[in-house]
Structure formats: structure tokens, C-alpha cells
Amino acid sequence: MNQGTNAMQRMIIQVVPIVICWELWKERCPCRYGTQKRFYPRKMEHQICWNLKAAMDKTFPLYKIDMRWKDTCELIENRKIET
């Protein structure tokens, strides 16, 4: 498994699976037990990106992430953050 080349990348690698599982669970429960009839993957995708950006903003407050996910990934891969 990739360990990441900088602190931001290592944090993302650790957090992504947790956030994806959480958002899948949140979207599944209303469909199964509530009144929601459809699964909304775009809504879930938006929530995953929002949670990851919030985690990055909280962990690395000097680096504001307000861009598309592809650009964010490139920024994280190219960044040389050491903490």
C-alpha cells in the first residue's frame, strides 16, 4: 500500500476509506429503513469531497482547498509538507 510522500497525502490515504464507508452508510440507511426510495450517488460523491476538504482544512489550515477534486489531488501529490 502507498504510504504517501508528504503529511497531507498520508492523512488523505488514511481518511478516504473511512469517509467513503461513512457516506455509503448514511446514504443506504434512509433507502433501507426510511422514506427515501432512491440512492443518490452524486449527492454521496459531493459529501465525500466536502468531508475530505473539511478534514484537510482542519488538519492543514494554511492550505485552503477550494478547487475541483482533480486539482486538489494534484496539489496534494506535488506538495512538500513535512510535519
C-alpha positions as CSV (number, residue, x, y, z in Angstrom):
1,M,0.0,0.0,0.0
2,N,1.2,3.5,-0.8
3,Q,2.4,5.3,2.3
4,G,2.3,8.8,0.8
5,T,5.2,11.2,0.1
6,N,4.1,14.0,2.4
7,A,1.9,14.5,5.5
8,M,-1.1,15.7,3.6
9,Q,-1.1,12.7,1.3
10,R,-0.6,10.3,4.3
11,M,-3.6,11.9,6.0
12,I,-5.8,11.6,2.9
13,I,-4.8,7.9,2.4
14,Q,-5.8,7.2,6.0
15,V,-9.1,9.1,5.9
16,V,-10.6,8.3,2.5
17,P,-11.7,4.8,3.3
18,I,-13.4,5.9,6.5
19,V,-15.2,8.8,4.8
20,I,-16.4,6.6,1.9
21,C,-17.8,3.9,4.2
22,W,-19.5,6.6,6.3
23,E,-21.1,8.2,3.4
24,L,-22.2,4.9,1.9
25,W,-23.8,4.0,5.3
26,K,-25.6,7.4,5.5
27,E,-27.0,7.1,2.0
28,R,-28.0,3.4,2.5
29,C,-29.9,3.7,5.7
30,P,-32.7,6.1,4.5
31,C,-33.2,3.9,1.5
32,R,-33.5,0.7,3.5
33,Y,-35.2,1.9,6.7
34,G,-36.6,5.3,5.9
35,T,-38.7,7.0,3.3
36,Q,-36.0,7.7,0.7
37,K,-36.7,5.5,-2.4
38,R,-33.5,6.2,-4.5
39,F,-29.8,6.0,-3.9
40,Y,-28.2,9.3,-4.9
41,P,-24.5,8.7,-5.9
42,R,-23.8,12.3,-6.9
43,K,-25.0,13.5,-3.5
44,M,-22.8,11.0,-1.8
45,E,-19.8,12.0,-4.0
46,H,-20.3,15.6,-3.1
47,Q,-20.5,14.8,0.6
48,I,-17.3,12.7,0.4
49,C,-15.4,15.6,-1.3
50,W,-16.8,18.1,1.2
51,N,-15.7,15.9,4.2
52,L,-12.3,15.3,2.8
53,K,-11.8,19.1,2.2
54,A,-13.1,19.8,5.7
55,A,-10.6,17.3,7.1
56,M,-7.7,18.9,5.1
57,D,-8.8,22.4,6.2
58,K,-8.8,21.4,9.8
59,T,-5.5,19.5,9.7
60,F,-3.7,21.9,7.4
61,P,-5.2,25.3,8.0
62,L,-2.6,27.2,6.0
63,Y,-3.5,25.4,2.8
64,K,-7.1,26.3,1.7
65,I,-8.5,23.8,-0.6
66,D,-11.3,25.4,-2.7
67,M,-10.9,23.7,-6.1
68,R,-12.1,20.7,-8.1
69,W,-11.1,17.3,-6.7
70,K,-8.7,16.5,-9.6
71,D,-6.9,19.8,-8.9
72,T,-6.9,19.0,-5.2
73,C,-5.3,15.6,-5.8
74,E,-2.6,17.2,-8.0
75,L,-1.9,19.8,-5.3
76,I,-1.6,17.0,-2.6
77,E,0.7,14.9,-4.8
78,N,3.0,17.8,-5.6
79,R,3.1,19.4,-2.1
80,K,6.2,19.0,0.0
81,I,4.7,19.2,3.5
82,E,6.6,17.8,6.4
83,T,5.1,17.6,9.8
